Amino acid sequence: MNRFSEPLPSLARPAHISHAKHALARLPGSLVDLDASRMAIVFYCIGTLDLLGVLQDQTSETERASWRNWIWEQYAIGRYGTGFKPGPFMSTTSTNSGHDSPHIIMTYTALLSLSMLRDDFSRLNRPGLLRFVSSCQNRDGSFSNTPNGGGDSDLRNLYSAFCICSMLGDWSSIDVECAIAFVASCRTYEGGYGQLPSCEAQGGTTYLALAALHLAPPGPRPRLSTAEKAKSEHWLVHNQDPASGGFRGRTGKAPDVCYCFWGGAALRILGAHDKINAYAFTQFIAACQFPFGGIAKAPGQPPDVYHTYLSLAAAAMYAPRLELSARAYGQWEFGPFNPLLNAREETVRWARSHIPARRF
Ligand SMILES: [Zn+2]
């Protein structure tokens, strides 16, 4: 008997909910080693609760208000506009370290987290946000982490800039066509995309590139030719490991559950989601669950909030409904998911209706 025809293990919903809540409860403490990415951790934890459908009814209004306030405390107003910092740093006076500057990836994650928490965005300075995004764009079309070329310049920042413009419904502050040319320059002979031009194709950056191309407003030419699309699909489909059902990030590497998201979401965006084995895919995610909550990158590894969120998001896009019994189906059932912005459709609808400037 093929092991992929075996019953799917349960999704340990209560344990994953506790894992995310526990990580959120520790945030206000002194997790100094996590300072650089604290906003991202908040996003993964709140996102996990949102995906599991418990954020509005299994957390208190006091908790949600304290998480909203924590995010707004990271809102920075500077010479180059307004955005969100990664977290509260030890130094609040330094202006040269980049620590006090808004960060483009953290701004994208903060806006989505606030949308999950149903913030009214009355504190958002929209012109300031547009100015900040513009100040992060480089001459070659790429984007840096912080204004004026600060930090890395790669596809993660470009994707975040496109998500922010898409949520604002305003692309006027950036050069979209120059950014698209930068994305094209990261494409490789395999049909995937590297972090920068001439880099090896990788599942995460391929998702970022394809999502950016599909978020962008229509251009003079199609963003991808039919031949390019077919080649990307082929490379992505072949990154599903036939033995485990999981996805690899690069040719020849071991499967890792976060690539189930990056590869699976990229295929959803291309409309090629029926070309992979969804049952085997979900079996791999199920096998990465840690018995006491959280999901690890591979079976038998320790869990973390990043792999937990991304694997649940992947499962939300590929729950193999027809093959499951009614009971198992209920466990793996999720609300509709938006692969472009990486959040539930309901959350994306909230973002798109509350983040743009009000037109009276
Ligand atoms: Zn991973």
Residues whose N, C-alpha, C, O or C-beta is under 5 A from the ligand:
A	BS01	ZN	D256 C258 K297
